[in-house]
Amino acid sequence: MPISIGATGTARSAADGKDVGGTHLPTHHTIYPVVEMPFSEFVEKFMSCGWVYTDKKEI
């Protein structure tokens, strides 16, 4: 699933929760860069998205 990090949409997410055969909690997704960039740049872009951590939820 493409997501927009920064103005260029340089990241994607992968479902990897137990609901899809993964090892994380159900509905978990991992976000990763799709273009090469320094880790510090990825963190900066991710942190500027405005998302708010809401805690883990057991389903």
Backbone torsions as a table, in degrees:
resi	resn	phi	psi	omega
1	MET	NA	114.8	177.3
2	PRO	-67.7	141.5	173.2
3	ILE	-129.9	163.9	-179.9
4	SER	-104.1	113.9	171.1
5	ILE	-115.3	117.9	-172.9
6	GLY	74.8	-165.6	-176.3
7	ALA	-82.7	-11.1	-170.9
8	THR	-108.0	-2.6	-178.8
9	GLY	62.2	54.8	-172.1
10	THR	-94.4	20.1	-180.0
11	ALA	-143.2	161.8	175.8
12	ARG	-134.6	168.0	175.6
13	SER	-124.1	149.7	178.0
14	ALA	-126.7	126.3	175.6
15	ALA	-69.0	126.4	179.8
16	ASP	-143.5	31.0	176.8
17	GLY	-87.3	171.3	-179.9
18	LYS	-59.6	-27.2	-179.8
19	ASP	-67.3	-15.2	177.6
20	VAL	-122.4	21.1	176.9
21	GLY	90.6	5.9	179.6
22	GLY	-87.1	-171.5	-177.0
23	THR	-105.9	-8.3	-178.9
24	HIS	-87.5	174.1	176.8
25	LEU	-58.4	152.3	178.5
26	PRO	-52.9	145.3	-179.5
27	THR	71.1	5.1	179.8
28	HIS	-66.0	141.3	174.8
29	HIS	-130.2	143.7	173.9
30	THR	-105.6	132.2	179.5
31	ILE	-102.6	132.7	-176.1
32	TYR	-143.3	150.5	179.4
33	PRO	-73.9	147.9	177.3
34	VAL	-109.2	-2.8	173.0
35	VAL	-127.0	151.1	-179.7
36	GLU	-67.9	131.9	177.4
37	MET	-159.7	155.7	175.6
38	PRO	-61.8	146.5	179.9
39	PHE	-56.0	-40.3	-179.3
40	SER	-60.7	-35.0	178.1
41	GLU	-68.8	-42.5	178.1
42	PHE	-60.1	-46.0	179.7
43	VAL	-61.0	-44.0	179.5
44	GLU	-60.0	-45.7	179.3
45	LYS	-64.1	-44.4	-180.0
46	PHE	-61.4	-46.1	-177.2
47	MET	-68.1	-22.6	-179.2
48	SER	-86.1	0.5	-179.3
49	CYS	-71.2	-22.1	179.8
50	GLY	86.7	9.7	178.3
51	TRP	-72.0	152.2	-179.5
52	VAL	-121.5	128.1	176.8
53	TYR	-69.2	130.8	-177.3
54	THR	-117.5	10.2	178.4
55	ASP	89.6	162.8	177.9
56	LYS	-77.7	144.7	178.0
57	LYS	-125.9	122.7	175.0
58	GLU	-80.8	130.8	178.7
59	ILE	-114.1	NA	NA
